[in-house]
Amino acid sequence: MLPRNEEKSTRRMKRYWKIAVLANIKDESKPKPEGVPPDAFADFDHIETIDSIRAALETDGHQTVFIQADADLPFALKDVRPDICFNIAEGLGGDAREAQVPALLEMFQIPYTGSRVLTNGISLDKTLTKRIWRDRRLPVAPFQEFTIGDEPLRPELKFPLFVKPAREGTGMGVDTKAIVKNERELRERAMYIINTYQQPALVETFLPGREFTVGIMGRPDAKFYSRHPEWYEKDGFHRFPVLELDSRRSVTPNVYSQASKAKEVGQEGAPDYVCPANIDPELDKKLKHFALRAHQLLYALDVSRTDIRLDEDGNPRLLEINTLPGLTPNYSDLCLQSKAEGIRYEDLILDILYLGASRWGMVAPRELPIQTSNKK
């Protein structure tokens, strides 16, 4: 094995890299272990998604390999010795599971894409994320975390309320029973979440308005490393078109649940995915502003997607942020937003790669044309 400094230098000089795509894969042929929730592993990826990411990376000449992000990952990394990892791994359990793989890669000093350890650890914790946003004056609905189930309900929380696991993604633990209309339903649902998911229940004011999601990509210096500097605004960030998630005709009306998310786009019972959303310019601007601030306040890197819903008065309230947004072509929200503005899937994946690689000194900054002014 090369000395660490020599290995870094060799990695930087390469034009084509050996890229390990790291993910947790659904294996529907195996029965679920006893004691796990009914929707356990819902946020794991299908192998077809991995194949699509690898194919996109290989269009620019790179070599790819898939490594399952399980307990054997440390040994596989030593065997494969990738130049960089394209990380979409969800982790194997615990309150900060999405931070497990980034922490391992940091320890081994292997470059990787996307956000780093602290951000991925915080973002999965919806309660902690909301506290950070609220303290920095981003709009969130009133909320409270229940750890035992019989905590006194705070006076600012009025029925109907919405109850979900505090540390899950992909709509896990969310169905029509998540909306509770009285004290009895609240206690029953909170105890169900606590006991089934072995984690706190997040209780918040139910937001009856329209639901949106907004993707963000870039950094202040993104133009210098992207193959498409024209995508990025002066601040270095790209705001994807706002996507509306219309669940009125889904299998769980008015609730963007795991059951509705599991359906293919356009399938009966799936939500309607409208992109760009049919909204006025002022709301569009506001949603993109909040998504960018949500991204920045958690120190997210390169790519994220933030979910926002309107309250009864039409005011946006931030729900959560996904610092490992899904990347299944023609299905995942970020991919639908990208497609809506004519960005090819291959180009989306490659920009995520090069933004990540540039943080590790693997990409030389490009020279950008000097902007001249015609003003006299």
Disulfide bonds with the S-S distance in Angstrom:
none
